[in-house]
Amino acid sequence: MFAGMQGWHLLIVLAVILLLFGAAKLPALAKSMGQSARVFKGEMKAMKEDDATRADSTAVDPPSVKDPGTDPETPPRA
């Protein structure tokens, strides 16, 4: 996507962004983007830890659900 961009292309893009948002709003924009990235990263980490906890709990204590009709020692219910 950005393979053909050179240094002067980036300067033009930065100049257009500066004209659109203004110099006063750029620090606030950068701060909000940084906070959003930090929150996203934290949520991803929490999801990975939650998945690991679930995997550990199912590996240690698998649920034992027994169907009484499939056990050869117990006759099927009528």
matplotlib code that plots the C-alpha trace (Angstrom):
import matplotlib.pyplot as plt

x = [0.0, 2.8, 5.5, 5.8, 5.9, 9.1, 10.2, 8.7, 5.3, 5.2, 6.0, 3.1, 0.8, 1.9, 1.4, -2.2, -2.9, -1.5, -3.7, -6.8, -6.5, -4.4, -1.3, -3.4, -5.4, -2.5, -1.2, -4.6, -5.2, -1.9, -2.7, -6.1, -4.7, -2.1, -4.7, -6.8, -3.9, -3.0, -6.6, -6.7, -3.4, -4.7, -7.9, -6.0, -3.8, -6.8, -8.4, -5.3, -5.0, -8.7, -8.3, -5.2, -7.2, -10.1, -7.7, -6.0, -9.2, -10.7, -7.4, -7.2, -10.9, -12.8, -16.5, -17.8, -21.2, -22.4, -25.4, -27.1, -28.2, -24.7, -23.2, -23.2, -23.7, -26.9, -29.9, -31.5, -34.5, -37.9]
y = [0.0, 2.4, 0.7, 3.5, 6.3, 8.3, 10.8, 13.8, 12.0, 11.7, 15.4, 16.3, 14.0, 15.6, 19.1, 18.2, 16.7, 19.9, 22.1, 20.0, 19.6, 22.7, 22.8, 23.2, 20.0, 17.7, 17.1, 16.2, 13.9, 12.1, 11.8, 10.3, 7.9, 6.8, 6.2, 4.2, 2.0, 1.5, 0.4, -1.9, -3.5, -4.0, -5.6, -8.0, -9.0, -9.6, -11.7, -13.8, -14.4, -15.3, -17.8, -19.3, -19.6, -21.3, -23.7, -24.6, -25.1, -27.5, -29.4, -30.0, -30.7, -31.8, -31.9, -35.4, -35.7, -39.3, -40.4, -43.2, -44.9, -45.4, -47.2, -51.0, -51.8, -49.7, -50.8, -48.1, -46.3, -47.0]
z = [0.0, 0.9, -1.2, -3.7, -1.2, -0.9, 1.7, 0.0, -0.3, 3.4, 3.9, 1.6, 3.6, 6.9, 5.5, 4.5, 7.9, 9.5, 7.3, 8.0, 11.8, 12.7, 14.9, 18.1, 17.7, 16.7, 20.2, 21.5, 18.5, 19.1, 22.9, 22.2, 19.6, 22.1, 24.8, 22.4, 21.5, 25.1, 26.0, 22.9, 23.9, 27.5, 26.3, 24.0, 26.9, 29.1, 26.5, 26.0, 29.8, 30.0, 27.2, 28.9, 32.2, 30.5, 28.7, 32.0, 33.8, 31.2, 30.9, 34.7, 35.4, 32.3, 32.8, 33.2, 31.7, 31.4, 29.4, 31.3, 28.1, 26.7, 29.6, 28.9, 32.7, 33.0, 31.0, 28.8, 30.3, 28.7]

ax = plt.figure().add_subplot(projection="3d")
ax.plot(x, y, z, "-o")
ax.set_aspect("equal")
plt.show()
